[in-house]
Amino acid sequence: MMSTAAVQFSPLVPMPVLLLLGIAGLALLAVGLYRRAAGSLFRFLFLCVMLLALADPRIVNEKREAQPDEALIVIDRTSSQKTGERRKQSSDAEEALVAALDRQANLDYRIVEITDSATDDRPGTRLMEALATASADISPNRFAGAVIITDGQVHDLPKDIAEGKVPGVRGPLHVLLTGKRDEIDRRLVIKNAPGYGIVGKEVTLTYRIEDKHAKNDGTTARPSARVEFKIDGTESTTALVPVGEDQTFTFKLEHAGPSLAEMSVEAAEGELSTVNNRALVSVNGVRDRLRVLLISGQPHAAERTWRNLLKSDPSVDLVHFTILRPP
């Protein structure tokens, strides 16, 4: 607890008016002294008392209590943190950080955990948004900073973060990355896939194998990986394709309705996870000409309307059966 005293002025009239009155009083005093007029000094003292009363001076006693600074510990608990030893590394970092902050005097901290949201339609880890929300009720004068424990997969980074600007955060920002520096993670990415195709015709899928840590063997050729293809879970073919280049896979649609094309790439040596080594594409097969069987009974006015509507489409093969009951 700290006590302070100070004199504060709350003028009853604007300060420029007080200054003009003070200058006028000095001018009258100078004239009175020059002419040796009686009572000039007392009149000036009376004017000073009036000006002091208009200035309304007050003695203010303040008792101030120092408030501790506040820090934020933001921990990424999303699904990507469950890979490898990242969850254990996050827990160890949290314990060490909490122990270090507990030894600091006049410092409070708050732990904020980020998890996968089942109600938010936006994919990815919204870490910056959670950080801005958590620091919104902290005074800028008390904000000591924030420490983020994450694997680095953040999907709401601001555009100007390279310049050190993070919206809603007015203080130091530190990041503790989980995982290892040379982690290997290969993934299969579908670049282009048609939504439908004609039954009996071929469709083409475009895919790419991405592996940022793939090492070349010293030749000009790119590293290769073996990919397995399955159609509706039965037909299986394999191909050896280079990593990091767009490739195509062509297959024929044998039936109408959805056809499932399953693609998987072999795991790399020491790969972190094989979850994203597989991809599944559904292509809906449609027939070139639609075959329609129209069955009618007792003659009705709507029968001719349906018949004319179906026969007007050249892509429709119409077969009409009329079933009449005997009288």
N, C-alpha and C positions, 0 to 999 in steps of 0.2 A: 504494500500500500504506500502511495506517495502523495503528499499534500503540497499544493502550490497555491500561491496568492498572486493576483495581478489586478491592475486597475484597467477597467474597460469603460469607454465612453459610448453613450447612446444619445447622440444629439437630438434635441427636440425640433430643431430646424436644420435645414441642409448645411453642411460644413462650409460651402462657399459663402453663405450668409454670415456665419460666425467670423470667417476671416475678414470679410468686408467691414463688419462692426469693429473688429479689433484694430484694423488699419485706420478706420475713422477715429477711434479713441486715441490712438497714438498721434494722429494729426492734430486733434483738438488739444492734447496735452502739450505738444510742441508750440502751438500758437499761444496757449495760456502762459507757458513759461516765458515765451519771448516777450509778451506784453506784461508779465508779472501780475497776472490776474489772480485775485484771491480765491482760494478754494479749488484751483485747477487740479491739484494732486488728489484731493478727496473725491472730486468728480470722476477722475480716472480710476481710482480704486473701486468706486461704486460700479463703474462700467465693467471692470474686470470680474467683480462678484456676479454681476448679471450674466456675463458671458459664461462664467464657470457653471452657473445654474442651468443655463441653456444647454451646455455640453453634457449635463447629467452624468458626472463620473460615478463609478461604482467599483467597490472592491469585491472581487470574485475569488472565493476560496474553492479550489478543486481538489478532490481526492481521486486519484487515478490508480487503477489496478492493472498491472501488465497482463495481457492475454497471451497464451502460448501460440506459437505458430502451428500450422496444420499442414500435414503432408498426405499424399494419396499413394496407396499401393494398389495398382490395377493388375489383376491376374487374369490371364487368358485361360479359360476352362473349356474351350470349344473342342470339337471332335478331333481337330488336327493336333491337339496337344496330347492325345492318347497314343500317338505313334512313338514307338521306341521307348526311350527313357525320359521323354520330355515331361511327363507328369511328375516323376520323381524329382527331376531337376527343378521344376517349378516349386514343389513343396520345400525342397532344401533351400532354395533361394529365398522363399518367403520366410522361413524360420530364421535364417541368418539376417535378413533385413529387419525383421521385427525385433530381434535381439539387439541389433545395432541402434535402432531408433529408440528402444526403451532406455538406453544409456544416455540419451540426449536430454538435457534439461530444457524445460519450457518448449516442448514439442509434442504435439498430439498427431496421431495418424489415423487414417481411415482406410479399410481394405474394401475394394470393389472387385467383384468377380464377374467376368463376362462368360456367359454360357450360350449355347445354341438356342435360339428362340423358335418355339413351335408356332407362334402367332405372327411373326414378322415374315412377310413375303420376300423381303430383300435377302438375297443369299450372302454368305460370307460373314466375317467377323467385323462388327460395327464397333471397333474399339475407341476411335476418336470421339464418336458420338457419346459413348458412355463416360468417357473422361470429361468432356465438356459439361455433361449433366451433373456429374459428381462434384465438380469444382464450382458450379454456379452459385452455391450458397456460401462460399468461402470468400471472405474479404480479401481483396488483392494485397492489402498490407500484411495479412496473416498467412498467405499462401506460401509455404516453404518450397513446394515443388512436387513432382509426381515421378514415381518409378513404375515402369511397365514391365511385366514379366510375360513374355510371349514368344512364339516361334517365328514371328515376323510376317505371318500371313494375315495382313490387315487389308480390308476392302473399302475403307472410307477415308483413306489418306487425302488431306487437302492438296491442291495443286501446288501451293507455294510452301510446302513443308521443307523443301530443299533450302529455302531462305530462312528457316528457323521460325516460321510463323504457323502456329497451331491455333485455330479459332477456339475461343473460350478458355484458353490456358495462358495465364499471365505469370509465368514463373519457369524455373528450370524443369526440364523433362529428360528423364534418363530411361534407357531401355536395356533390359537384361534378356538376351536371346537364349532360348533353350535349343537343345540339339547339338550336333557336331558340325564343324566347318565343312568337312568333305563328305557329307552325307550323299548317298547315291539313291536317286528315286526316278525310275523310268515310268512313263505313262503313255497310254494310247489315246490319241485325240482324233475324234471324227470331225473332219473339216467340212464335208458336204455329204448329205444323204437325202435321196428323194423320198418324198412322203408316200408316193404310190407309183405303180407301174402297170403295164399291160401284161396279162397272163400269157405266158409263152414267149415273152420278150425278155431281154437282158437289162438289168439295171446296174449302175456303177456307183460304188461308194469311194469317197476320197478320205484318206486317213494319214496320220503322221505319227511317228514314234519320237517322242521328245525325251532326251536324256542329256541334261546340261553337263554332267560329269563323265560322259562317255570319253574314253581315251583312245586316241588313234594309235595304230601299231607302227607308225613311222612312214607308211606309204601314203599315196595321194587319195586312196579310197577311204570312204567314210566307214566307221564301225557299223556292223550289221547285227540284226536281231531276227530271231525266227518268230513268225506270226502264224497262228492257227486260226482257221476259219471253219465255222459250222453253220449250216442252214437248217433251221427248225430242229436243231439238236441231233441231227443224223449225219449228214454229209460232212466230212472233215477233210480239209486240205491244208497244207502248210506252205510257207514261202519264206525265203531269206531276203530281207529288205534292208537297205541302208537306214541308219538312224538320222533323223533331222531332215528328211526329204518327204515331200508329199507323194503318196503312193495310191494306187487304185485297186479295187477288188470288184470283179464283175461276176454276177451270177444270174441264173434264169429263174423267173417266177413260175413255179410249177402249178400253183393253184390260186384260186381267188381268196380274198381275205388277207389277214396279216401274215407275213413271212418274217421270221426272226433270224437275223444274221448276227451270229455271235463271233466276236474277234478277241483274241487274247495274245499277248506278247510274252515271251519267256522272261523270267526274272533275271536281272543282272546280278553279278557276283557282289555280295554284300549289300544288296538293295534294302532300303529302309522298310518299305511296305509294298505289297503286290496288289493292293486294293484297286489302284487306278491302272492296272495292267490289262483290264478287260473293258469291253464296250459291247453294248447290245443295241441293235438298230432294228426297228420294225418298219417294213415296207408293205403297204397295202396293195394287194393285187386286184386289179379290176379287169373284166373281160372287154374285148374290143367291141363286141356287140352284145347287148343285153337281151336275154331270152325271157319272154314274158308269156305265161300261160293264163289266158282269160277264160274263166268258166262262168257261164250265165245260165239262168233257168228261164223262168217266165219272162217274156218280152217286156222291156221297160224302156222309157225314154232315155234314161241315163246310160243304157247299154251302148247305144250308138255314140254317145259323147265320149265314153271311155275308149271305144274302138277307134274312133277318128283321132283322138289324142295320141294313142299309142302308135298308130300307123303313120302319123305325121312326122315321127322321129325316125330318120333313116338308120340310126344306130340300134334300133329295137327290132328284134325278130318276134313277131306276134303269132301265137297259136291260139285260136279261139274255139272253145268247145261250148256247144249249147245242149243242155240236158233238159228235155221236156218230159214231164210226167204224162202218162196216158189219161184221157178224160174219164 
